[in-house]
Amino acid sequence: MKATTPSGPGMSQHNNADKQHGAAYRWRVASRVLAAALGGYAVTSLATALLARGLRALEGSSQAGAVLGATLFGFTLYTALVIWVFSTRSATRAWAGMALSALVLGLWLLALRMAA
């Protein structure tokens, strides 16, 4: 009779290729988590600051009202960014999207601050 090893949920065998593949997968997921957390925070904070300045200038509303409205939008934006990061084809694309968005928003905010 041929000896078999048990397999099934929780009892899978791992050889070196499986361990390397598993480690690579975990690194990709960790990279996406960092992109969502750090990149999402950066993009959201820049967009919130930019929107608060815009609402204040366009609507003529109070500063508190502009900040409150921008902050409420920020919660929605952050959630959408986290979803987007995990739905992109690769972690590299997620990082690139976050970096490009942060760069554009940051330069726009800087230009507004220098103009004022």
N, C-alpha and C positions, 0 to 999 in steps of 0.2 A: 504494500500500500504506500502511496506517495504522501509524504508529509506536506501539509499545507500550513500556512500561517494565517492566523485569523485576520480578517479584514472587515471593515464596516465603519460606521460612524465612530470616531474616536479611537480607532485601532489601525489607522493606515500606517504603512511602512514609508519611511523617508530615506532615500539615498541622497548622495551629494547633489545631484541635479535638482531634486525636489527641494532641498534645503536652500540652494542658491536661488531657485525660482521663488520660493516663499519669502526669502529675505528681500529680493528685488521688489516683489509686490508690496511688502510692508514699507519699504522705502518710498515707493511711489505714492502710497496712501498717506504716509507721513508728510511727504512734500505737498500733497494737496491740502492736508489739514493746515499746514503752515501757510500756504498760499491763501487759503480761505480766512484764517484767523488774522494774520499779519497784513497781507495784501488787502483783504476786505476792510480791515480797520483803517488802513492808510487811505484807500480810495473813498471810503465813507466819510471820514473826517474831513478830507479835502472838499468833497462834494457838498457836505453840510455847511462848511464855512463859506464856500462860494455861493450856495443857494441863499444863505442867510444875508449875505451882502447884497445879492440880487433882489431879494424880496424887500429889503429895506429901501433900496434905491427905486425899484419899480412901483411898488404899492404905496410907498410913503407910510407904511405901517410902523408901529413902534418897534424898537429894537427887540424887546422881549417877544413880541408876536412873531417877528421874523425868525428869531432863533428857535422858538417853539415849533413853528411850521417846518423849518429846515430839519430840526431834530426828529420830528415825527417821520418825515420823508427818509431820514437816515436809517431808521429801523427797517423800513421796507427795502431800501437799497442794500443794506448789509445782508439781509435774508436772501435777496435775489442773487447777490454776488456769491454767497456760499453755495447756493444751488448751482449756479453757473460753473463754479470751479469743479464741482464733482460731476458735471455733465459734459465737460470738455473732453476732447479725444485724448489729450495727454497732459501731464503735469507741467510740461514745458510751455504748452499753449496757455495754461492757466496763469503761470508766472508771467509770461509775456503780456498777456492781457491786463493783468494787474499793474505791471510796471508801466506799460504804455498809458493806461488810464490815469495812474498817479502822476506821471510826468506831465501829461496834458493839463490835468486839473491843477497841479502845482504851479505850472508856468502861467496859467490863466489867473490864478489867485495872486501870484506875485506881480503880474502886470497890473491887476486892479489896485493892489496896495501901492505900487510905485506911482500910479496915475493919481492917487488921492492925496 
